[in-house]
Amino acid sequence: MPTVDPARVGLLIDYIDGDGGYDENVLPSLQLVVDDYVARGLLDRPVEFVVRAVQGLPNGSFAAVRDAFYELIAEDVLVIFGPWVSENGVALRRYVEDLATVPIITMAASESMLGEWVFGLPAGSMEEEPLIMATVAALDGHRRVGIAYEDSLIGAEYLRTARVGCSAAGLHITTEVAIPQVQSDKRDAMASLATAQPDAILHVGFGLGIPGINDALTELGWMPPRYTTTAFEFAATNKWWRQHLAGWIGLDQYDERNQTGQAFLDQFEARHGRRPDYFFPVYCYDVGRLMMSALAGARPLCGPGVKEALEKIKMMPAATGAPGTRLRFGKYIRHGWMGSEFLVARRVLEDGSRSVLHATIEGLIDPALQATNRRG
């Protein structure tokens, strides 16, 4: 009997840690989706993941991301998950569109990279996150805020929409200060914010500018409430980040009330003996189902066929976000989330030990209604 070539799926990972690695749960989460689709007879061939992990912007270079994209194309992949960082996605867009060979699904937040071949399932978006963040700050009773924005492409886009979000939420911006996009001394910047004595600080940017803010505020003897966008998701990665985000409220994609997400985590725990209850595994589960559904529905099984199949996905229950969040694309729809609560606000406890649900754009969450969060 003749062998069947696998359908190849590319992973373009453009943010790696100091050891040159990336989240250990990415491939296991995606593989669970593949195994489920094969078991249900939805896929008629095996699936092979081809990984290119490079250090793109902000710590590395865009050239590495561009080269990784072309390497994946040379490997005959049918769809690509990545890049993850907006600065790389915006720069890569023209190469993807000019080639017009395979669709990519990005988690990057900038809408500037969306196009005919670029689908977005963003960890928020620069157009929406500041609106949600400002609304949550207003729900907490704040009226005067200072903004610390990272001096970068991402920070500039966020700053523009943060102004709109604050205005819509009835917040007065007392001061705006630029901070480096990397770890640095933040005392002068925080002192500038403190001069006007705002009720709270809003941070916008990729997130690498956050370390050092708590330390600077401690030195100043001024520790107002602190809010950020999906940069908050760094808190899920390790204890070091949780310490730097201790006491912060920020946007996240993990909601333990979402039963689609909990059912996936049950499967993951049954297979691997551990339960990664934070945003990225459930997010990868959503991306995996989008890609596998497109492979299953592609006619013919080629890049353009996969793109057209992605456009036909509607009302898929999401594991990410609050209960009721769904996934869909369309012929002129490139933003995949449906629902106002695809992002939730979480708060890192003051001791930095874990995060708990705090609010959504629809209102504050009663702590008595929260399930125990087992993220450590």
N, C-alpha and C positions, 0 to 999 in steps of 0.2 A: 504494500500500500504506500503511495507516495507521501512524503512528509509535507507538512504545512508550515510555511514560513510564519514566524510570529509577527504580530502587529507591534511595531516599535513605538514607544512613547518616550519623548525627551523630557528630562528635568534640567532646567537651566537655573542653577542655584548661584546667586550672585552676592550672597553674604555668608561668610564662613567665620568660625570662631578662631581664637588664637592658636588652636591646635590644628587648624586646617580642616575642621569637620563641620557638620551641620546637624540639625536636630535628628536624633536617632530614631524618631517615630515616624518620619516621613515615609520611607519605603514600606515599613510594616503596615501602615495605615492604607496606603495605596494597594498593597498586595491583597489585603483583606477584601477590597472592592473587586479586584480581578477574580479572586477565587469565588466570590459570591456570584458574579456574572457568569462565570464558566459553569458553576454548579447548576445554575438555573437555565442553562442552555441559551443564554443571550449572546454569548460570544462563541464563534465556531473555530477559533484558533487561539493559541497561547499569546500572551502579551509579555513583551520584554521591555524593561525600563533601561534607558540609556542616560547616564548621569554625567553632567559637566558641572563641577563645583569650582567656582573661581571667586576671587575677591574683587568685586566691582566697586563702584562708588558707594559710600563716601570714603572708605578707607583704602580702596584700591584704584583701579582704572577702568574706564568704560571699554577700552580696547580689548581687555580680557573677556568681557561679556559679549562683545561683537564677535570675537573669534570663536567663543564657545557656541554661539548661535549657528555659525556656519559649519562647525564641526558636527553639530546635531543634524543639520540638514544633510550633510555628507553621509551620516549614518542611516539615512532613509527613514527618519521618524515621521509619523503621521500627524502628531500634535505635540506641542511643547507646553509644559507647565513652568512658567517663569518668563522673565525675571521677577524678582520680588521687590526690588527697590525702585522708587519712582525715578530717580535721577538716571538710572540705567535704562528704565523702560521708555522714558521720553526720548532718549538718544537712540534707542534701538528701533523705534517705531518705523522710521523711514526704510531701514534695511528689511524689515519684515514685510512692509507694504510693497516695496520695490520688487522683492523676490516673488511675492504672491504665490507661495507654494504650500505652506502649512499654517494652520491657525495656532496662535499661542493664547494661553490663559494666564493672565498676570494677577498677582495680588497687590501690585503697586497702586498707590492711591491717586495718582495724577490722571485726570481725564484727558490730558493732552496726548497721551499715548494710544488712546482707543482709536480703532480704525476698522477697515473692512476685514482684516486678518487678525486684529488684536482684540481679544475679548477680556473684559475685566471682571474678576471676582475679588474686588479689593478688600484689604483689611481697613474698611472704611473708605473714605475718599476725601480729598482736600476740600471739596465743595460741601461735604456734609458733616464731617467730624467736628469742625469748630462750632457749627450750629447746635449739635448735640451737646458738646462740652459746655458751651455758654448757657444752654437751657438748664442743664443739670446744676451749674453754679447758681443760677437764678432760683431754681427750686430749693436750693439749700439756704436761700435768703440773702445772698450777696447782691450788692448793687454797684460797687466800685471795684474794678479789677485792673491790675497791672499785667502787661503781656511781655513775656520773655520769648523771643523768637530766634531760632537758629539762623545764622547768616549763611543761607544756602538757597538753592532753587526750591527745595521742599519748604524751607522756612518762609520764603517770600510768598509762595502760593498759599500756605496756611495763614499767614498774616493777613492777606487780603480778605480771605473768607472769615477769619476771626473777627475782623472789624464788622463785617455784615452780621455775623452771628451774635455779637454783643449788642449791636443795635436792635436786632429782632427780639432779643431776650430782655431788653431794658437795662443792659449793663453799661455803665460809663467807664471808658478806658482812661485811667489816670496817667499812665506812662507806658511807652513801648521801648524795650531795650533789646539790642542785638547781642546774642551770645555765640561763641564758636560752636561749630557742629561736632566738636571733639571734646574730650575731657579736659578741663582747664579750671583755673581759679575764677570763681564766679562772684567773689565778694563785691567788686566794684559795681557789677551789673545789679546785684541784689540791693546794694545800698541805694542805687538810683531808683529802683522800684519803691524802696521803703520811704523815700523822701515824701511821696504823696500819700502814704499810708492807705493803700487800697484794702478792701475787705479780703481779697484773695489774689493769688497769682495764677495766670493761665500760661502754660508752656505750649508752644507749637514747634514742630520739627520732627526729624527722624527719630530722635531720642538720645543720641550720643552726647547731646549737650546737657542732659539732666544730671549725671554724676557730678557732685560738687555743689549743687544748689542747696541741699539740706545742710551740708557742712557750713556753707557761707551764711545761711540764715541763722544757724546756731551761733556762729561768731558774732553776728549782729544783735543777737538777743531778740529776734523777731521771727516768728514762725506762723505765718498766716496759712489758711487752707490753700492747698496746691492742687491744680487740675492739669491734666494733659490729654492728648488725643490717644491714638492707638500705639504711640510710643510706650504707653503703659504696659503693653504686652511683653516687654522685656522682663517684667516682674515674674513671669512664668518660667524664665529660663534658668535662673539660679539664685542662691541666697544673696550673692553680692548685689545683684540688681534689686532684689527686694529691700535690701538695706538702704539703697540709694533712693528708692521710691516709698520708703516707710512713711505712712500718713497721707500719701497722695491718693487722689481719686482720678481715674482715667478710663478711657474707652477700651473695651475688650470684646471678644467674640464668643467667649465661653459663658454659658448660662446653664447651671446644673438643673434647671427646671425643664429644659428641652428634652423631651423623651426620645426623639430621634437620635440625638447625640448620646444619651445615656444607653440606648440599645446598642449603638456602635461600640461604646466603651465596654459594655458587657461582653461583646464578641471579642474585642481586643484582649480583655483580661482573661477570658477563657482560653485563648490561643497562647498568650505570652506570659501569663502569670503576674501581670502588673497592670495598673490602671492609670494611664496618662491623662488625668482629668484637667486639662487646660486647653487653650484655644487651638493650638496647631494641629493635633491629631484629628479633631472633629472637622476642622477646616480642610485638611487633606482628604478626609472622607468625602466631603462635598465636592472637592475638585475631582477626585477619583471617579465619582459617580457621573459627573458631567462628561469626563473624557471617555469612560467606558460606554456610556449611553450613546455618545457620538460615534464611537468605533462600531458599536452594534448596529446603528442605524445608517451608517454611511453607504451610499450607493452611487458610484463604486467606492471601494475602500482605498481612497487616496486623499491627499490633503484637501482639495476642494470638496470632496464628498463629506469629509469630517466637518468642515466648516459649515456646510449646509445642514448637516445633522445637528450640530450645536444650536443652530438657529431655530430648530424645531422643538427644543426642550422647553416644557412649560410646567409650572406648578409642582415642581419636585420638592418634597418636604426637606428642609435644610436641617442638618445637625448643628449648625452654627447659629448663634443668636438666640433671642428669646423664643418661646413656643409660638408657632404660627409663621415663622420665617420660611420663605420658599425661594426656589431657584428657577430662573428662566432666562433665555436669550430670545432673540428674534432677528428678522432680516435687518432691521435698523435699531436693534437693542443690543448694546454691548456691555451694559452694567447688569450683573447677574442676580442681585439680591432683590427680593420682594418683601416689603414690610418695613414699618417705621422703627422696629426694634431689632434690626439685624446687628446693631451694636448695642451693648449694654455698658453701664458704668460700674466699675468695681473699685474697691478701696483696699489698699494694703494696710494691714494693721500697724499700729505705731511701733510694735516690736519687730516688724519686717518678717513675721513668720509665715503669713499667708494672705490671700486676698478674699474679700467677701463681696457679694452683690450689694450695690448701693442704689442704683436708679436706672431708668431708661429715659428717653426723650418724653415719654408719656407720664412720668411721675416717679417719685421716690418709692423704693421697695421696702415694705415692712419687714424688718429683720425676723419677726416671728414666722414669716411665711417662707423664709429661705431654708433650703436643704443644707445640710452640713457639707461644706466644701472640703474635700480631702486633699486638695493640692497642698503640698508641703514646701 
